[in-house]
Structures are given as C-alpha cells and as structure tokens.
Amino acid sequence: MSDRRQFLKTAGLGAAALAAAPVLSAAAATPKKDNSLVSKYIVNKADALPITGTFLDEISHDIPHQNWGEAEWDKDFAAMKAIGIDTVIDIRCGYRKFITYPSKYLLGKGAYMPSVDLIDMFCRLAQKHGMKFWLGLYDSGKYWDTGDMSYEVESNKYVIDEIWENYGSKYDSFGGWYISGEISRATKGAIESFRTMGRQCKEISGGLPTFISPWIDGKKAVAAASGNLSKAEGVSVAQHEKEWNEIFDGIHEYVDACAFQDGHIDYDELDAFFTVNKKLADRYGMKCWTNAETFDRDMPIKFLPIKFDKLRMKLEAAKRAGYDKAITFEFSHFLSPNSAYLQAGHLYDRYKEYFNIK
C-alpha cells in the first residue's frame, strides 16, 4: 500500500510540474524558416514564359474538389496576383447536370441547383484583384459520349445569352470567352461548332476575345481513367500541322487564340510541336498561347502537382517558340500555396524562386 501511495505522490508532483511548465505555441514549436537558404540554380533563371493566366476548375471531372467558400477563393486570387496572374478562366460553366450558376435554361433541362453563384463570385473577385475573368461555355457531355461536337451548340445558344445578360454586361472584369470543347484532331462538327459558338460570343459581347485549348494527340494522350501512361505512337508533327492548318483556316474569324495543352507530348518534342503551333497561329492572325499543365502526367497516381523542372522545361520551350501567353491548368490545385496538396505550395515557392518573385 505504501508503494502505491508513493507512486501516486510522485505522479502528482510530475503532473504539477507539467502544469506549471510554459506551453509552447504552435508557432514557437515550429522551426522558423531560414530565408538565407536559397536554391543554387545551375540553369539560367527566369529564362521562360511566365504563367499569367489560370483555369478555375469548379466543375471538376477528374480531380477532387477543395470545397472552398468565398474567403478561400479570395485568398487564392491574392496568391495568383502575387506571381503575376492577370487572367482567370472558368473552365466550364456547367458539365452535364452540375452547373456553376442558377441557369434558368439548364435547370429547366434537369440540372442541379448550385448552392452558390460561382460566376458572380468569380467576376467580383476578379474585379477586386484587378484581373480579367473569361467564361468557359457549357459542356453537355454529349461530345464525350458521341465524338460529335455539334451537340454542344444547342445548349450554348441559350447559355451564352444568359451569361452575358447576368454577368458580362454588368462586370468590367468580364474579359472574354473560352469555347470549352476539347479536341485533338480533325473532329466531327468541330470547325462549324467553334465558328458558331465563337460568332455568338463575339456578337453579343461587342467583340470580346475567344479562345480554345485543344490537346496534341501525342504519346501521353491516354484516357485519364486508363492505367496506362502512354501509347505506342502519337501524331507526327507533319500530320498535326496538316490537320490544324485546316482547323485554323475554318475558325480563325471567330477564335482569337489557341492554347494547346502541353502535357501530351514528351519534353524532347516540345520545340518541334511548339514551332508548328506558332507558325500556324501567325499564319491565321491568331494568338498562340500555351496551356502549361501544372499536374504530372508521368506518374501512375492521377493527378498530382508536377515536378518543377518539367514545368520549367515547358515554359522555356514556350519562350523559345515566341508564344504570346502562358496559362495553366490549374493554379488552385497544383500550384497554389493554399492547395490541399502540400507539393503545390512547394512548386509555388520554386516558381517564385526561379522567376525572382519576392
């Protein structure tokens, strides 16, 4: 019994000592970052086209939602602004039954009511942070089901009118349109669909610019749901040039810029394809942008933030080719210090370091 009393007495003294000890705050317990430690680069810094635009992926298809409210989005717009982003693009205002704004037309077709009007929020935040907002058109999903893009025209006839009336005519931040159908090759209905939707966007908005973001049918152009990372053969540079010459010839009156996705070809193919893309854009008086993907297509886990050197190589190739602008898919998940992915914040730090951004 005396042993037990001695144990309790000793334990009590220990507990009292602990209670009296100062409690370290989380900030005090975390080692301070040594700002004198910087990476020693062995390549030329800032020798690349900087990213000045990003998609906003609020109708996600194959990456998880971060479930942000306006406070989180406001913080992220500030992080975008800090590295020079001046353009934000809603990737699509709706996909199948999920929509970003209370569209009377799409709700009448069975779409689900959103809890927040995201288009209004994005327009306001863009205005607050001195950015331009571009609206991505509605994606019915029928193109993905049938391979025929002409299905997208019917719904967007109404969506374009609604968007302009509710947001475009009210916000100075509304800067243009993204025609969201993603193609890679000569696709059924693509030329006429791009022309039709582009014409309506420009006519209703007094000529605001439009752009598309297709993908190159390279070796890494495999379905996201596939377990494969590549296929045996991709399109040749010559065939890519032939097909896109025909497409640009048919759409250049109503499509002002083209931002090819850069992740479907290998890094040693960048210069060849980028040179052709710029030559075609110049031929038809279009702006040549790059969609610099900030997620990694080379890993079996789909999708995580890209290795910095891969992003650097792609942006350097865009500069060599004389591209006009770099946008990304997509800042908030893969490049943001606010992302749910820890690696994205590190990529943000490496990006700032490379471009000498304080």
N, C-alpha and C positions, 0 to 999 in steps of 0.2 A: 504493500500500500504506500509506504514511504517513497519507493521508487516512482510510483505513479504520480504522487504529489510533486516530487522533484522535477519530473518531466513536464508537468503542466506549468509549474513555476517558470522553468526555463523557456518553454514555448511562449508563455505570456510575455516574458521580457523581450523575446525576439520579435514578437508581434508589435510591442510598443515601440521598439527601436525602428521597425519598418514604418510605423505610422508617423513617427517623428521625422523620418528622413525626408528631404526635399523631393518632390515629384517632378521629374523632367518632363517638359512639354514635348510633344511630337517633333516640333521644330528643333528643340535643343538636342533631342536624341538623334536626330538625323544629321549626319556629317554635312558640313557646308561644302558647296561646290567650289572647287578651286578654279577661278576664272583665268588663272595664268596658264592653265593646261589647255593647249590647243593642238589640234592635229597638225602634223608636219606633212604638208602636201608635196608630192613629187610629180604632180601634173600642174599645168597652168590653171590657176583658179579663175573662175568667172568667164571661162572661155566657152560659153554655151548660151543658148537662147533661154532666158528666164521664163518661168511659168507666170503668166499674167491673167489666166482665167481658169475656172474650175466648174465642173458639173456639180449640181446638188442632187444627190441620189435619194430622193424622198419617196419614190415608188420603187423599192428595191426588187430586183429579180433574183439575184444570187449572192448577195451579201447581207449581213444582218442589220436590222435597224438599231440605231443607238438610242431611240426613244427620247429625243431632245425636245424641250419646250423652247419658248422664245428666248429665255435667258441664256440657255446653252448655245442656241444659234447665234445670238448677239455676240457672245464671247468668241465664237468660231469665226464670224465675219471679221472681228478685230484681228484675229491671228492671221487670217488671209491678207488683210490690208497691210499688216506689218511686213510681209515679204513681197509686196508689190502687186497683188492680185487686184485687178480693176473690173473684172467681168465675172459674173456668176450666172450659170445656166441651169435652170430646172431641166433635168434630163428628159422628163416626160410629165405632162400634167395629169396623166392617168395611164394605167396599164390594166387592161381587161376591166374588172369591176372595182378596182381600187383607184381612187381619184384624189387630187390634191386640193380641190376647191369645190364648193357646192354647185356643180353644174346642173342646171335645170334639165338640159338635154340628156346628159349621161345618167342622171338619177332616174329620169323617165325611162331609160333603157335598162334599168336594173342595177346600176352601180351602187356601191355602198356609200353612205353619208360619212364624210370625214369629220373628225372631232374639231379640227382647226382649219381655217382657210390659209393654207400654206403659201399660196401665190400672193395673197395680200401681205402676209408676213415677210416673204422674201423681197417684195417690192419696197416695203417700208425699211427693212434692214439695209437693203442696197442703197436706198436714198440716204439713210443715216450715215453710212460709211463711205459715201462718195463713190459708189460702184454703179455699173450698168447691169441690169437684170435682163436675161434673154429667156424666153418662154419655149420650152420643149412641147411639141404637139402631142396629142393623144395617141396611144398605141393600143389598138383593139385586140392585139394578139393574133388576128386572122392571118397576117402576113407570115408569122412564125408557123402557123398551122398549115398554110396552103402554099407558101412561096410566092404569092401574088400580092404585090404592094398596092394594087388599085383599091383593095378593100379599105385602106386607111383614109381614102379621100372623102368618103361619105360622112363619117362621123366628124371629121375635122372641118367640114364646111360649117357646121354649127359651133364647134368648139372655138374656132378662130374668131368668129363674130362675138361669142360670149366673152372671151378673154380680152378682146380689145375694148369692148363696152365697159367691162367691170374693172379693168386694171390698166390696160395700155393707154387709154385716153385720160387717165386720172393721175398717173405717176410719171414724173420726169425721169425716174430711174429706169423705166421700161425702154430697153435699148435695141431689141431685135428678137429674132425667132430662130429656133432650132427645129429643123424638119427631122423628126426623130427616127425615121425608118432606117435601120442599119442594114446595108448591103455590102457585098464584097466584089461581086462580078456582075456581068450583064444579067439583070434580074427582071422577071416578068412584071411589066407595069411600072418599073422604077422611073424611067425617064418622064413619062407622062404624069405620074403621081407627084414627083418632085416639082415639075413645072406647074401643075395645077395648084398645089398647096403653096408653093413659093409665090405664085402670082397673087393668090388671095391675101396672103400675109402682107405682101408689099403694098397692094392696092388699098387695103383697109387702114394701114398704118402710115400712109403717106410716104412709102418708100423705105421704111426701116429695113436694115440688112437681114439676110437669112444665111444659114449655113447648114451643112450636113457633116456627119462624122462616120464615114464608112470604115470597113476593115479590109486589110490586104489579105488575100487568100494564101498566106504563107504556110510554112510547115507547122507552125504552132496554132493554126486556125482549126481548133478542135472544139467540140461542144463542151460547155462548162460542166455538164453532168457526166462527161466521159472520164474514164480512169486514165486515159492516155494524155501525154503532154505534147505529143507531136504526131504528125502523119508522114507517110513515106515521101510525098512530094508536095510542094507548094507551087503556086502560079509562077511562071517565069516573068522576068522583068519586061520582056518584049510583049508577052500576052497581056500583062497588066496594063502596059501603055496603050495597047490597041483597044482594049475594052473601055478604059477610062477616057480615052480620047473621044470615043463615041458618046459616052455618057455626058461628059462635059460639054460637048457640042450641042447636046439636046437640052441642057438645063441652065447654061450659064446666064441666060437672060433673067432668070428669077432666083438663082442661087449665087450669093456673093462670095462665099468662102467654102473651102473644103478642109476639114481637119481629119486626115486619115489616122486611125488608131495605129499606134506604133509597136504594139506588143506581139503581133502575129508572125513577125519575121525575125531572123537571127541578127545578132549585133553586127556581124560582118556583112550583112546585106543592107544595112541602113542607108549607106551612101548611094547605092545603086537605085533603090526604090525612091528615096527622097529626091534625088536629082530628077527623076522622071516626073514625080508629082509636081515639083516646082515648075518644070518646063511646061507641063500641061496647063497648070493654073495660069501661068503667064500668057500662054497662047490664047486663052479664052477670057482674059481680063478678070480672073478670079483671084482672091486672096488665098495664099497657101499657108494653112495652119498645121500644127501637129497636135494630136491628142496624145500627150505623153502619159502613158498609163503608169500610175504610181503603185500598182499592185503587181505581184510577181507571177508570171505565167509558167515559170520553170520549176515550180515546186508541186509535189503531189497534194499539198493542202491548198484548197481553193477557197478564198484568196487572202493572202497576207501582204503587208507592205513590202515594197521592192527593196532589194539591196541598193544602196546609194550609188555604187559605181555603175550599175546597169542604167539607172536614171540619168546619171551624168553622161554616159556614152550616147544615149538617145538625144539628149538636149544639145550635146556638142555636134552631133550629126545634123540636127535641125539648123544650127547656126551655119555650118559649112555649106548647107544647101541653100541658104538665103531665105529661109522661111520667115513669114511675117509675124506670127504669133504662136505661142505655146499655151495650150490649155491642158487640163488634166482630168482624168477620171481616176481617183477623185479625192480632193483635198481632205474632206472631213473624216473619212475612214482611214486613209492611207498616208497622209502627210501632216496631219494636224496634231499639235500638242495636246488637244482635247479628245483625241480618238480613244475608243475602247481598246485599241491595240497599242500596247506600250511601244512597240517598234516604230510606230508612226511618229511619235514625238522625237525619237532619236533621228529619224530621217529628216524631220523639220530642222533639228539642230545642225545636221551635216549639210543640209541645203543652205542654211543661213551662213554657215562657216565658209562654204565653197564660194558663195556669191558675195562674201564680205558684208553681210547684213548684220547690223548690231541689234 
